[in-house]
């Protein structure tokens, strides 16, 4: 019988490794084409790895919770085709950290690996240990030398340093423990700017809570820990300011009610309010391009593309932000299809890592939960995030040529959180008001 080598597939340009979170097939299990063999997790998304062949799983080469590099052989599947290499030779080659065999064109499954992966040592110095591109990038950003990196005890396969290992090292380096007379450890702060010291004290020294016998202790899952770290970092880095405005969206409600059936019949897609909001945001960003920026130290990076992130709640209760890249190049139909596709695949855990990166502005629709107002946390490295509240019927003053009158209108609150390092009240408030103006001026007679 032939043996097919299942490789860890390439999941995006910026993704070099993934953690094996769960094997769904065990040695001896029969596998059909497209059956999911295992689940993996990157820094961006959780994904499934399907089998491109039918056969029987005979060997798992990477254990759960271990890290594999893109292109590594992670499993052996026995098929009816002629084998090129025996499993024994494959196992020894994998243990020697050979990410790509010397003659890749003769290996079944090599078409899954578009390009050769680099395993250069950290910085320009030589090291006896392998460090992934992600770990090297974090080390460079934090100013960690090769000697310091070599001193970190790795929890990954063969003692490899993982992302969690280096982040823990950074955290401990910033707040080293100090023994007291009683033998307990306390946190000693290193000198920092006043604005960071207060936050550091709050985060690193939480109050101790008492747990009774009836309380339930729930361990955060991997995604919740990533979200928690991301939110804390955003609050530490960016001074948040919020502005609010109320918009009359009666024209939008009326227009959507008129065209949604025709749109669904013609395009096979539902027309929600989200692509309409995205369209208004894109127009406002073009009017105020300094909202579409990021900050790197003292540099402001003005983005050419308008990539709109859409915060989506997952069935697990966690949050993910898929991105519509170059959203300004799409018409209403294209936006509607992109919104529906990303939302659907987010719920099914089918997003690719590249689809949740490089956003330049994020929208979160808290109205889906019945909320009318919110102050969201900025999705770093962006500088602003828009929260859209629920649409409610309310009595409102209507200005006409014959005078003011009271009428029932569809009203909605919009709130914008922005980074006060680079976005002042004038820019943030003007940008938010411009979004509301575009929504209120929606042409009720326009075609879809």
N, C-alpha and C positions, 0 to 999 in steps of 0.2 A: 504494500500500500504506500501511496505517496504521502509526503508530509508538507503541509502548507505553513509558512511562517507568517503569523499575524503581527503586523507592525503597529506601533503607536502612530496613528495618522497625524499629518500636519493639520493643525486646527486654526492657524492664522499666522500672519507675518511676524507678529510679536510674541508668539507662544513657542517656547522651546522645550517645555517639560510639563508633565501632568502627574497628579497623584491618583493612584488606583484606589478608588473608594469602595467598590464592591464587585465581586465576580458573580455574575448571574448564571454562568455555566460552569460546571465542575468537571474535572477529568472523567471521561467515560460518557458524558452527555452527548447526545446526537444533536448536531447543529444544522439548520437549514440556511440557505442564502438569505441575508438581511436579518437574521436573528441577532438580537443584542447579546453580546458575549460578556461585556463588563461595563461598568460605569466609571468615568474618570472626572477629575475636577482640576481646573486651572485657576489662576488668580481672577479670571473673569467670569466663567460660567462652568456649570456642570454639564457633562455630555455623555452620550452613549456611544460605544464602539460596536458596530454591526460586523457580522462576518460576510466577506465577499464570496465565500465558497460554502458548499455543503460538506459535511463529514462528521468526524467525532473528535471532540477535544481530548487530547492525550496528555497535555502538559501546560501548566501555568508557570511562566518564567519570572513573574513579578508578583509579590504578595500584596495583599490589601494594605493600604496606608503607606506603601512605598512609592517613591518617585521614579518615573521613567522618562527618558528623553525622547523627543520626537524622532522616529525612525528606529527606535529600539524594538527588538523582537520580544513580544510580550506573551505569546502563546503559540503552541504547535497544534495544528488541526490535521488529522489524518483524512486524506481524500483518496479518490480512485485514480489520481493522476500520478505520473512518474516523478519521483522525488529527485531533487538535485543534490541535496545534502542531508545526511542523517541527523537525527535529533541530538545525538551525543556531541557531535562536533559543534552544533549550534549552541548547546548549553555552555560548553567551555568558552566559546567565542563571546557569548553574552557576558559571562562572568569576567572576561577580560576587558569589559567596557568598550567592545568594538561596536560602535553605533551603526556603521555601514560596512559590510563586507567588501573585500578587495575587488571582487568581480560582481558588482550589483546586477548586471544585466542578466545573470544566470539564476537569480534567486526569485522564486515565486513570491508575488506580493510587493516587489520593489516599486511597482508603479504607484503605490501609495505614498512614496517618498519623493516629492518633486525636486528637492535639492539637497545637497549634502550639508549636514549640520556641522557647525564649528564648535570645537571644544578647546578654545584658546585659554591659557591660564589667565588669572586675574592680573590686570595692569601689564606692564612690560617685563616684570620679573618672573622667574621660573618658580613653579610650585609643584610639589609632589601630589597635591590633591586636585581633584576636578571641581570646578565651581560653575554652576549654570549661568547663562546670560542674565537671568533675573537677579541672582545673588550678586553677581559682579556689578550690575547696574546699581543696586541698593548700596553696595559698599562704596562705589564711586561717589554717589550722591551724599553719603554720610561721612565721607572722608576717612573711611576705614582702610588702614594699610594692609598689605599682604600678610605681614607678621601677625597683626591682630586677627585677621581672617583665619589664619592657620591655627590660632589658639582656640577657636570656637569648636566645641564638641558637637558634631553633627548627629542628628537623629534619623537621617535618611538611610537609604541602602548603602551598605559598606561605609558607614560613618559620614555620608555626604551631608554637607550643610544645606538645609532647606531654607525657604523664605521665613518660616516661623522661627527657626534658630537664630537667624541674623537679626530679625526684629526684636526678639527677646534680648539678644546681646546689646542692641542699641538702647532698649528701654532700661536695662540694668546699668549700662554705662552712664546714662543720664541721671539715674536715681540709685546710687550704690547703697546697699544695706549697711547699717552701722549697729554694732552690738551695744546694748545698754547693760547697766549693772545687773539687771534682773535676768539677763540672758535673752531677752526678746529683741528682735531687730526692728529698727525704725528707718524711715526714709530720709536721707539727707539730700537736699536740693543743691545742685550745682548752680553757680551764678547764672542768671538768665535775665532778659529784659523783663521789666515789671509786668507787662501785659501777658507774658507767657507763664510767669511764676505763679500767679494766682490760679490759672487754669491747671497747671501741673500739680499744685497742692490739692486741688479738688479731685483730680482724676486719680492720683497715686495714693491718696490717703482717704478712702471711703470709710464711712462709719460702719462699725461692726453690727450686723443684724443677728438677732437671736432666732434660732430655728427650733420650733417645737416638734413634738412627735407626730403631729397631724399635718405639718407643712410638707409640701412636695418640692423637692429640689430638681430643677430641670437644667441639664447641661446644654449650653448653647451649641447648636450645630455649626458646621464649618462656615456656611454662608452667613449666618447671623453674627459670628465672630468677625468676619470680614466687614460686614456692614457697620458693626459697632466701632471697629478701628477707623473706618473711613469717615464716619460721622464725627467722632472725637477729633480726628485730625483736622477736619474742615473747620470746626469751631475754634481750634487752637490757632490755625493759620489765618483765617479770614474774619475780620470784625464784621459781623452781620448787621445789616440795617434792613428794615422792611417798609414798604409803601403799599397803600391800598387804594383801590378805586372801584366804584360800582358802575356796571355797564348795563344798558338796556339792550337786550338781545332778542327782542320780539321779532324783528325782521328775520333773524337767522332761524328762529323756531318755526315761523310761518313758512319760510322758503324750504327748509328741510322737510317739513311735513308734506309739502307739495311735490317734491322731486324724489323722495327716498324710494318709493315703490318703482318708479321708472328706472331709477339708477340701479336698483338691485336686479331688476329683470334684464337690463341691458348688460351690466357688468358682472353679474353674479356675485356681487359684494354688497354688504350692508353699508349705508352711509351714516356714520356717527357724527357727533359734534367735533370730535378731536381733529380731523383734517382741516376743518374750518378754523379752529383756534390756531393750528400750526401755520396756516396760510397768513393769518393776521400777524402772528409773531414774526414770520419771515419778512413781511413788508416793513414792520417796525424796526427790525434789525438793520435792514438796508438804510433806513432813515437815521439810525443811531448805531453805526458800526462799532463804536467803542464798548458796546455791550458784548460783542462777539470776540472777546479777548481772553487771554490767560496771563498769569503773572509768574515770572521766573526771577526771583530775587528782586532786583530793582528794575528789571526789564518788563515791559508790557508787550506781549506777543499778539499782534492783530491778525486774526484768522481770515484767510481768504474764503474758505468754504463755510457754509452754514449747515452744520450738522446738528439736527434736533434730537435730543434724547427724550424718551417718553417713559416716565417712571411707571412700572407695572407691578401690581401685587401678585405674588405666586400663591398657589393653593396651600403651600406650606406656611404661609404667613410672612415669608421673607419678601424682599424687594429686589427688583432688577431693572436696569435702565437700558433697553435696546435703543439703537441710534439709527435715524434716517439720515444717511450720508448724502451730502449735496442736495438737501431738501429744497433749496431755492430753485433747482432745475426741474422740479416736478410740478405738474398741474394738479388740479383738484382730484382727478381720477387716480393719478399716480400716488398722491399722498394718501388717499383713502385705501388703496390696495396695500401700500407699505405699512400703514397703521394696523390694518387687520391682520396682515401676515405676521408682523413682529409680535403683536399681542397674542395671536394664536400659538405661535411656536414658543413664546416665553412660557405660556401655561403648560405646554407639553415638554418643557425642558429640552428644546431642540435648537436653541440659539447657538450660533458660532461665536467664538471669542472676538473676532473682528467686528461683530455686530453689536458689541457693547463697549466699544472703545472709540476714542477720538471725538466725542461729543463736544459741541461748543456752547450749547444752551439747552437747558432741561425744562420740560413742562411736566407737572404732576397734577392730575385731575382728582382732587379730593372730593369733588361733587359726587363721584360714584359711590362714596360712603355716606352721602347725605349731609356732608359738612359744607358750610357756607363760607368759611374763612380759615386760613392756615398760614403759618410762617415756616416754610420748609427750610431745610439746611442745604446750603450750596453744594452741588456735586463737583468736587475738585477734579481737575484744575480750572473749572469754569468760574465765572465771577457773578453769575446770576441764575436764579431759578424762579419760574412762574408757577403759582398755585391757582387752579381754577376751581371756584366753588360751585355748589349746586345751583341750578336755575330754578328760581322760585317766582310764582305769580304774586305781585305786590301792587298796591295802589301807588300811583306815581303821578307827578305833575307833567302834563303834556303841553308843550308850547306850540300854539297854532297862530295863523295869521289873524284869527278872530279873538285871540286872547288865550290865557291859560285855562286848562281843564284837568280834572282828575280822571284817570283811566286805569284799567288793569293791564299791567305790562309784565313781561318776563324779564326779571332782573337777576344779575349775577355779580358776585364780588370777585375781583382779581387781586392777588397779592404777589408782590415781587420781593424776594430776599436778594440782597446784592452785597458784594465785597466792597466795604468802604475804603479799602486801600486805594482802589482805582476808580470806583463808581461813586460819585457824590450824589447828594439828594436831587440836585437839578437833573442830572442825566438819568438816574434811576426813575424819578417821578415822571419825567417827560416821556421816557420810553414806555412806561406802564400806561400812561394816559393815551399815547398814540395807539397802543394795542386796542384799548377800549374804543377809541374813535373809529378804527377800522371795523370793529365788530358792529358798532351802532350804525355805521353807514352802509352796511351790507345791502346790496341790490336785491330786492325781493323778486325781481323779474328776470334775474340772470339765469342762463342755461347752465347745466352741469357739464 
